[in-house]
Amino acid sequence: MLVAALAISGLSGGEANGAPPATAGSQAPGWSREAKTAVDKLSRRLEDEGGRIGAAVIALPSGELVASANEAAAMNPASNAKLGTAVAALELLGAEHRFVTGLYGELDEGKVARLVLRGAGDPTLGTADLAELVRELKDAGATEVGEVVVDQSYFDERYDPPAYDQQPNEWAAFRAPIAAVSLDRNTVSFTVYPGVSKDSPARVSVSPPGFTSVEGSVATGKKGSAERIGLSLAGKAGRLEAKLSGSIAEGSRPATYVRRVDDPRKLAGYALLAVLREQGVRAPNDVALGGEKEKRALALHESAPLGQIIQALGKDSDNFTAEMLFRAVGAAEKDPTPEAAAKAVEKVLRDRGALGAGERVVNGSGLFDANRSSALSLAKLLSSASADPRLGPELVAHLAIGGVDGTLRGRLRALKERRYVRAKTGTLAKTVALSGYVLGPDGAPRAAFAFIAETPVGKTKPARDAIDDAVVALARAIERNQN
């Protein structure tokens, strides 16, 4: 990608999306020299640590590139890839979009012979929402269900997002799979409560209900003893098997462990069976997949609007929500595959001038070694989006506030009172990224910045500290030149 020394010749597609074009002769802001100094210092610090930085700072609203280093280098953006997912979801689905999950079938004299649970990619659906659906079903007069079927056809059957196979044996929740009907983020929570006295068995609760079988037990140890709980998982016949062992101290607080499921396709179905029985509706013992042709709605649940849901991407860097929204973008284009999702996101980026040579979208979360972006493209994406009234306010609001909340709660503390920095973090074994905005005193974005650091393993903290110092310097320079 050819970039002028001090100004971008234009944000491709930017005018159509509300972003003003940059002009080669535009007046550089008063803080531009300090921004260049901060980026130069950052670049030297990364080189001293054996790494390199990709950096771009764009003045807003002019769109002028005022500071940069290796700005067009295609690098692994880590979770900064979620910015593209968020922009594409807001642009293609709309901030007001709500995901609908429903129960479908025919109710005849109190019985639903075949009850279909169908979803359209709601990343927030929980067991409590299933309970509301069942209550609505009961209010309609249902007392018995003959068969429960889960319709997962809104997405394709590849429930592991692209690149997730790079870490197949990881059971942590951050690597949860996806499905059109997903429940409780496709995770299972195990909560261990100590027994009433030493040597009595601990009590274990599992949520959501109905999906996981539990073997083994946890003992209650003496007061003050160390917590030693073993938990191993295995997928079996579309469900989950758990083995528990160890001990928990008498009188201690309950211990909770959250793990991903192996195959999510029937998770919500088995939970639905349990909820039906809890509410006194007779239900079968097993769950099937299918039901695509059933159109008679019996009960419906709507999610919160997308503008609220994306908060999980920017503030919490939530991988599951990102991959669900990524796939929903593709499904909205009438193709339920991850390839279609990648193509749709890439088109949004390309139209905003934010997809350069060697850059690619593979998954929606930025996990593992998959996506490639440049600091310049990330900064241009932020610049274009901030000027777009269709999505700019929601995009800025969904980002973590420096020193205040989300993944930046413990960072950029020097800027906590001013709340000037809104940004998306990103961390992998060899990558540290931070991209976002510096706001002016009036709350309007004055700069879009993007920093991607490639580091040797074990040196992500020095890179993170160096990036934070650069952002603080940039924010203070902008503040001084606004007063």
C-alpha positions in Angstrom: 0.0 0.0 0.0 1.5 3.4 -1.0 1.1 6.0 1.6 2.2 9.7 1.4 4.7 10.8 4.0 2.3 13.0 6.0 -1.2 12.5 4.5 -3.3 9.7 3.2 -4.5 10.5 -0.3 -8.0 9.4 0.6 -10.0 6.9 2.5 -11.2 4.5 -0.2 -15.0 4.5 0.1 -14.8 6.9 3.0 -16.9 9.7 1.6 -19.7 7.2 0.9 -19.6 6.2 4.5 -19.5 9.6 6.0 -15.7 10.0 6.5 -14.2 13.2 5.0 -11.3 12.6 2.6 -7.8 13.7 3.6 -6.2 16.4 1.6 -2.4 16.4 0.9 -2.1 20.1 1.8 -4.3 20.0 5.0 -3.0 21.8 8.1 -1.4 19.4 10.5 -2.8 19.6 14.1 -0.7 21.3 16.7 -0.1 18.0 18.5 1.3 16.2 15.4 5.0 16.8 16.3 4.5 15.3 19.8 2.7 12.4 18.2 5.6 11.7 15.9 8.0 11.9 18.8 5.9 9.4 20.8 5.8 6.9 17.9 9.5 7.2 17.2 10.2 6.5 20.9 7.9 3.6 20.8 9.6 2.2 17.7 13.0 2.4 19.4 11.8 0.7 22.5 10.3 -2.2 20.6 13.5 -2.6 18.6 15.5 -2.6 21.8 13.4 -5.5 23.0 13.9 -7.5 19.8 10.5 -6.7 18.3 9.0 -4.2 15.9 6.0 -1.9 15.9 3.4 -1.1 13.3 1.9 2.3 14.2 -0.5 4.8 12.7 -2.0 7.9 14.2 -4.7 9.7 12.1 -6.0 13.2 13.0 -9.7 13.6 13.1 -11.8 14.7 11.4 -9.3 15.6 8.6 -8.1 12.0 8.1 -4.5 13.1 7.9 -1.8 10.5 8.8 0.4 12.5 11.3 2.6 9.8 12.8 3.6 6.3 11.6 6.1 3.4 11.7 5.8 0.3 9.6 2.2 1.4 9.1 1.4 -0.8 6.1 3.0 -4.0 7.4 0.5 -6.9 7.5 0.7 -8.3 11.1 -1.3 -10.5 13.4 -3.7 -8.0 15.0 -4.8 -10.4 17.8 -8.1 -9.2 19.3 -7.9 -6.0 17.4 -9.5 -8.1 14.6 -12.7 -7.7 16.6 -12.9 -4.1 15.4 -13.6 -5.3 11.9 -16.2 -7.7 13.2 -17.9 -5.0 15.2 -18.0 -2.5 12.3 -19.3 -5.2 9.9 -22.0 -6.3 12.3 -23.2 -2.8 12.9 -23.1 -1.9 9.2 -24.7 -5.0 7.8 -27.1 -5.9 10.6 -27.7 -2.5 12.2 -27.3 -1.4 15.8 -31.0 -2.0 16.4 -30.9 -5.7 15.2 -32.3 -8.2 17.7 -31.7 -12.0 17.5 -34.8 -14.1 17.7 -34.9 -17.6 19.3 -38.2 -19.5 19.3 -40.1 -22.7 20.0 -42.0 -23.9 17.0 -44.6 -26.7 16.4 -48.3 -27.5 16.6 -50.1 -27.4 19.9 -53.0 -29.9 19.9 -55.0 -30.5 23.0 -52.1 -29.7 25.3 -49.5 -31.7 23.4 -46.8 -30.6 21.1 -45.8 -33.7 19.1 -42.6 -32.2 17.8 -41.2 -29.1 19.5 -38.5 -27.3 17.5 -36.0 -25.0 19.1 -34.6 -22.6 16.5 -32.1 -19.8 16.8 -30.5 -17.2 14.6 -27.1 -16.7 16.3 -28.0 -15.0 19.6 -24.7 -14.9 21.6 -26.6 -13.9 24.8 -29.2 -16.7 25.1 -29.2 -18.2 28.6 -31.0 -20.8 30.6 -33.3 -18.2 32.1 -34.4 -17.3 28.6 -35.3 -20.9 27.9 -37.4 -20.8 31.1 -39.3 -17.8 29.8 -40.0 -19.6 26.5 -41.3 -22.6 28.4 -43.5 -20.4 30.5 -45.0 -18.9 27.4 -45.5 -22.4 26.0 -47.3 -23.4 29.2 -49.4 -20.3 29.2 -50.6 -21.4 25.7 -51.8 -24.7 27.3 -48.9 -27.1 26.7 -48.6 -30.0 29.1 -46.7 -32.5 27.1 -44.0 -32.6 24.4 -43.4 -35.7 22.3 -40.1 -34.9 20.7 -37.5 -32.1 21.1 -35.6 -31.1 17.9 -32.9 -28.4 17.6 -32.7 -26.5 14.3 -29.1 -25.3 13.9 -29.4 -24.6 10.2 -29.0 -20.8 10.4 -25.2 -21.6 10.6 -23.4 -24.4 8.9 -22.2 -27.5 10.9 -18.6 -26.2 11.5 -19.0 -25.2 15.1 -15.3 -24.6 15.7 -14.4 -21.2 14.2 -11.5 -21.1 11.8 -8.0 -21.4 13.4 -9.5 -22.9 16.6 -8.0 -26.3 15.7 -4.6 -24.8 16.5 -5.4 -25.4 20.2 -7.8 -28.4 20.1 -7.2 -29.7 23.7 -7.9 -26.3 25.4 -11.1 -26.6 27.5 -11.1 -23.0 28.7 -14.2 -20.9 28.0 -12.3 -18.4 25.8 -12.2 -21.2 23.1 -15.9 -22.1 23.2 -17.5 -23.2 19.9 -20.5 -21.6 18.2 -23.9 -22.7 16.9 -27.0 -20.9 15.6 -28.7 -22.0 18.9 -26.1 -21.5 21.6 -26.8 -21.5 25.3 -24.8 -19.9 28.2 -22.0 -19.1 25.7 -21.6 -22.8 25.0 -20.0 -23.4 28.3 -20.8 -25.4 31.4 -20.3 -24.1 34.9 -19.4 -26.4 37.8 -19.8 -25.0 41.3 -18.5 -26.9 44.2 -19.9 -26.2 47.7 -18.1 -27.5 50.8 -20.0 -30.0 52.9 -21.4 -29.2 56.3 -18.3 -30.6 58.1 -14.9 -32.1 57.5 -14.9 -35.4 55.6 -18.5 -34.9 54.4 -19.0 -34.9 50.6 -19.1 -31.6 48.8 -22.1 -30.7 46.7 -21.6 -30.0 43.0 -24.1 -28.1 40.8 -23.9 -28.0 37.0 -25.4 -25.3 34.7 -27.0 -25.5 32.2 -28.8 -28.6 33.3 -29.3 -31.8 31.5 -26.2 -31.9 29.3 -23.4 -33.1 31.5 -22.9 -36.3 33.3 -20.7 -36.2 36.4 -18.6 -39.0 37.9 -16.4 -38.9 41.0 -16.8 -36.6 44.0 -15.1 -33.9 45.9 -14.3 -34.2 49.6 -14.5 -31.5 52.3 -11.1 -30.9 53.9 -10.3 -29.2 57.2 -10.7 -25.5 57.6 -7.9 -23.5 55.9 -6.7 -26.3 53.8 -5.7 -25.7 50.2 -8.3 -26.1 47.5 -7.4 -29.1 45.3 -10.1 -29.9 42.8 -9.5 -32.0 39.7 -11.8 -31.6 36.7 -11.5 -33.5 33.4 -13.9 -33.4 30.5 -14.6 -35.5 27.4 -17.2 -35.3 24.7 -19.4 -38.3 24.2 -22.3 -38.9 21.8 -22.9 -35.1 21.5 -22.9 -34.5 25.2 -20.3 -34.0 27.9 -18.8 -36.2 30.6 -17.1 -34.7 33.6 -14.9 -36.4 36.2 -14.4 -34.6 39.6 -11.9 -35.3 42.3 -10.0 -33.6 45.2 -11.1 -31.5 48.1 -12.4 -28.1 49.2 -11.9 -26.6 52.7 -14.7 -26.7 55.2 -16.3 -23.3 55.5 -14.7 -21.9 52.4 -16.6 -20.1 49.6 -17.9 -22.1 46.7 -15.5 -22.7 43.9 -16.7 -22.3 40.3 -15.1 -23.7 37.1 -16.3 -22.7 33.7 -15.4 -24.9 30.7 -16.4 -25.0 27.1 -18.5 -27.8 25.7 -17.1 -30.0 22.9 -20.1 -30.1 20.6 -22.7 -27.4 21.2 -25.4 -28.5 18.8 -27.6 -30.3 21.3 -26.6 -28.3 24.5 -29.7 -26.0 24.4 -32.0 -29.0 23.6 -31.0 -31.0 26.6 -31.3 -27.9 28.8 -34.8 -27.4 27.3 -35.7 -30.9 28.4 -34.7 -30.2 31.9 -36.5 -26.9 32.0 -39.7 -28.4 30.6 -39.7 -31.0 33.4 -38.9 -28.4 36.0 -42.1 -26.5 35.0 -44.2 -29.7 35.0 -44.3 -30.3 31.2 -43.9 -34.0 30.3 -40.9 -34.3 28.0 -38.9 -37.1 26.3 -35.4 -38.2 27.3 -33.4 -37.4 24.1 -32.8 -34.6 21.6 -32.6 -34.7 17.8 -31.3 -32.2 15.2 -33.5 -30.9 12.4 -36.9 -29.2 12.1 -36.0 -26.7 9.4 -39.4 -26.8 7.8 -41.5 -26.1 10.9 -42.8 -22.6 10.7 -45.6 -22.4 13.4 -44.2 -20.3 16.2 -45.4 -21.1 19.8 -43.0 -18.8 21.8 -40.4 -16.3 20.8 -37.5 -14.6 22.6 -35.7 -11.4 21.4 -32.2 -10.5 22.4 -31.0 -7.0 23.4 -30.2 -4.8 20.5 -26.9 -5.4 18.7 -25.6 -2.0 19.8 -25.6 -3.3 23.4 -24.4 -6.8 22.6 -21.1 -5.5 20.9 -20.1 -4.1 24.3 -18.7 -7.6 25.0 -16.3 -7.2 22.0 -14.7 -3.9 22.8 -14.8 -3.8 26.6 -14.4 -7.5 27.4 -12.7 -8.8 24.2 -15.1 -11.7 24.3 -14.2 -14.3 21.7 -17.5 -16.2 21.7 -19.6 -13.1 21.0 -17.2 -12.1 18.3 -17.4 -15.4 16.5 -21.2 -15.5 16.8 -21.5 -12.1 15.3 -19.0 -12.9 12.6 -21.0 -15.9 11.5 -24.3 -14.0 11.8 -22.8 -11.4 9.3 -22.3 -14.2 6.8 -25.7 -15.8 7.5 -27.3 -12.4 6.9 -25.8 -12.6 3.4 -27.7 -15.9 2.9 -24.6 -18.0 3.3 -24.0 -19.7 6.7 -20.4 -20.5 6.2 -17.3 -18.9 7.8 -15.9 -18.2 4.3 -19.0 -16.1 3.6 -18.5 -14.2 6.9 -14.9 -13.5 6.1 -15.8 -12.3 2.6 -18.5 -10.0 4.0 -16.2 -8.5 6.6 -13.4 -8.0 4.1 -15.8 -6.2 1.8 -16.8 -3.8 4.6 -13.1 -3.2 5.3 -12.2 -2.8 1.6 -15.0 -0.3 1.1 -13.7 1.8 4.0 -10.1 1.7 2.6 -9.1 -0.6 5.5 -7.8 -3.7 3.8 -4.3 -3.5 2.4 -1.9 -5.8 0.6 -1.3 -9.1 2.4 -4.1 -8.4 4.9 -6.9 -11.0 5.5 -9.8 -11.9 7.6 -10.1 -15.5 8.7 -12.1 -15.5 11.9 -14.0 -12.9 13.9 -12.2 -12.9 17.3 -8.5 -12.7 16.3 -7.6 -15.8 18.2 -4.5 -17.8 17.2 -2.5 -17.3 14.0 -5.2 -16.4 11.5 -5.9 -12.8 10.6 -3.6 -10.2 9.2 -4.0 -6.4 9.4 -1.8 -3.3 9.3 -1.8 -0.5 11.8 -2.7 1.9 9.0 -5.8 -0.2 8.0 -7.0 -0.3 11.6 -6.6 3.4 12.0 -8.3 4.1 8.7 -11.2 1.8 9.8 -11.6 3.7 13.0 -11.3 7.0 11.2 -14.0 6.1 8.7 -16.3 4.6 11.3 -16.2 7.6 13.7 -17.6 9.8 11.0 -20.5 7.4 10.1 -23.6 8.3 12.1 -25.0 4.8 11.5 -22.4 3.2 13.7 -19.9 5.7 15.0 -21.5 6.4 18.4 -22.0 2.7 19.1 -18.5 1.8 18.0 -16.9 4.4 20.3 -19.1 3.5 23.2 -18.3 -0.2 22.9 -14.6 0.3 23.5 -12.9 0.0 26.9 -12.2 3.3 28.7 -8.5 3.8 29.6 -8.0 3.3 33.3 -11.8 2.8 33.9 -13.4 -0.4 32.6 -13.1 -3.6 30.6 -9.7 -4.8 29.5 -8.2 -1.3 30.2 -9.3 -1.1 33.8 -5.8 -1.6 35.0 -4.0 0.2 32.2 -3.7 3.9 31.3 -4.5 4.8 34.8 -2.9 8.3 34.3 -5.9 9.1 32.0 -8.6 7.7 34.3 -10.0 11.1 35.3 -10.2 12.5 31.8 -11.6 9.4 30.2 -10.1 10.5 26.9 -9.0 7.2 25.6 -11.4 4.5 24.2 -9.6 1.5 22.8 -9.5 -2.2 21.9 -6.8 -4.4 23.4 -5.2 -7.5 21.9 -2.7 -10.0 23.3 -1.2 -13.2 22.0 2.0 -15.0 22.8 4.0 -12.8 20.3 1.6 -9.9 19.7 0.4 -6.9 21.7 -2.1 -4.5 20.0 -4.0 -1.4 21.0 -6.2 0.6 18.7 -8.8 3.2 19.4 -9.5 6.9 19.8 -8.3 9.9 21.8 -11.3 12.1 22.5 -11.2 15.9 22.8 -12.7 17.8 25.8 -16.0 17.9 23.9 -16.1 14.1 23.6 -15.5 14.0 19.9 -12.7 11.9 18.6 -9.5 13.9 17.8 -7.3 11.0 16.8 -7.6 7.4 15.7 -4.5 5.3 16.6 -3.4 1.8 16.0 -0.4 0.0 17.4 0.6 -3.6 16.7 3.7 -4.9 18.4 5.5 -8.1 17.4 7.5 -9.3 20.3 9.6 -12.3 21.3 7.8 -14.8 23.6 7.9 -13.6 27.2 8.2 -9.9 26.3 4.6 -8.8 25.9 4.6 -6.8 29.1 7.4 -4.4 28.0 5.7 -4.0 24.7 2.4 -3.3 26.4 4.0 -0.7 28.7 5.7 1.0 25.8 2.4 1.2 23.9 0.6 2.6 26.9 3.3 5.3 27.3 2.8 6.3 23.7 -0.9 6.6 24.1 -0.6 8.6 27.3 1.8 11.0 25.5 -0.6 11.3 22.5 -3.6 12.0 24.8 -1.7 14.6 26.8 -0.5 16.3 23.6 -4.0 16.5 22.2 -5.3 17.8 25.5 -2.7 20.6 25.7 -3.5 21.7 22.1 -7.2 21.8 22.8 -7.1 24.0 25.8 
